[in-house]
Amino acid sequence: MFFDSWSDIARVILVGVLAYAGLVFLLRISGNRTLSKMNSFDLVVTVAFGSTLSSILISKDVSLLEGLTALALLVLLQLVITWTSVRSRFVSKAVKTAPTVVLREGKLLHEALKQVRITEDEVRSAVRQHGHGSLAAIDLAVLETDGSLSVIATDKAGDRSAYGELRSGRA
């Protein structure tokens, strides 16, 4: 129950080092996008990496080569999906959430807050973290696709060209 054999321990260490090195190699060749700030799609892929790595380490039924093949497949699928999502609006909308405006011109948008399940206090906290003491000083606060809150002060809004579709009132 607590210990089976030294060979099992040695297998976990050896396979673990090799699988870890393989995963790092695969992530390096897949580019920065794989390691960027995560949206929900990236989180799913990351969890799948972890699950696959743990299967390689713990299960004697999964060979190192099978596990590395599974990791390579996950990297390849992520590359295909991200490549396609850059070129297809349909795929992009299927795998990524849209940014959501939660505060506009100093006013909290309560329906948007409910929709994305964040509280007024979380928005206020983000405003404070960006160095502001007043909601009225904020032109826009957006829940981004990676779950972070972007806060743009009125005096920093400029021509608002960075807002893209957010400018049209889509929230």
Secondary structure, DSSP 4 states (H G I P E B T S, - for coil): -----HHHHHHHHHHHHHHHHHHHHHHHHH-GGGGSS--HHHHHHHHHHHHHHHHHHH-TTS-HHHHHHHHHHHHHHHHHHHHHHHH-HHHHHHHSPPPEEEEETTEE-HHHHHHHT--HHHHHHHHHHTT-S-GGGEEEEEE-TTS-EEEEEGGG-TT-GGGGGGGGT--
